[in-house]
């Protein structure tokens, strides 16, 4: 029995799947986030090893033929080389081992190995395009550089508009009440919010869409601003792919609200798109990549 391992390391968790080559799932394991940019390469490797060990605790290592790990932050600096070398040590010399960014998982979960692009809008945001086996990256440079489209951006904008409403710089907004129900007095707790980190700030993003449905002006402005930034990613990717109608895979929590976002997105798009929302989690895209590397049709 020839087995495949797929790994999807996102911003909040790392998802491991062990499959037969026909796609039958034998085991799935969830571990903490493994982004080496956040926790360091050494801790990232420990999490990857822990997940693989749990998948293979029934001594199935000799039956694995291919592994693909798509890890958030996994191609920044020399992380790709470090993780690849460590994964090869874990798996042994007979296993085909490949690794890249987690965006490849998402892309392959939606369109397989076809040309197209993927945009992830989770805690952070990033886009990747694929054409004839070549890739281009758009955005994904982190919260201190990117300016919109991610859960962090929506959450940060919510905080900004609410604080402006409280101190007189802006108009009243339902975001004040919504946020203070979660964190207490906003002004008094700014330090605690900042110390909570980017994932905590991103957790406020759903409030923007709640407020949008209530017709809150601040929430409408937040959606419009972020939709413009998402459109920039789409347009750059479509230019690279060059298809008459560019397939784009949409993943991440923000795109759960795509029906709202697309109303503001359309006017900023310069190309035609076919939007694809995968019905399987991104980890199954990593299994597809493992199968492709082993010469197995999916």
Secondary structure, DSSP 4 states (H G I P E B T S, - for coil): --EEEEEEE-SSEEEEEEEETTS-EEEEEEEE---HHHH-HHHHHHHHHHHHHHHTTTT-GGGEEEEEEEETTTTSTTHHHHHHHHHHHHH-TTSEEEEE-HHHHHHHHHHTTSSEEEEEESSSEEEEEEETTEEEEE----TTT--SSSHHHHHHHHHHHHHHHHHTSS---HHHHHHHHHHS-TTTTHHHHHHTHHHHHHTTHHHHHHHHHTT-HHHHHHHHHHHHHHHHHHHHHHHHH--SEEEEEEESGGGGGHHHHHHHHGGG--SEEEEE--SS-THHHHHHHHHHHTT---
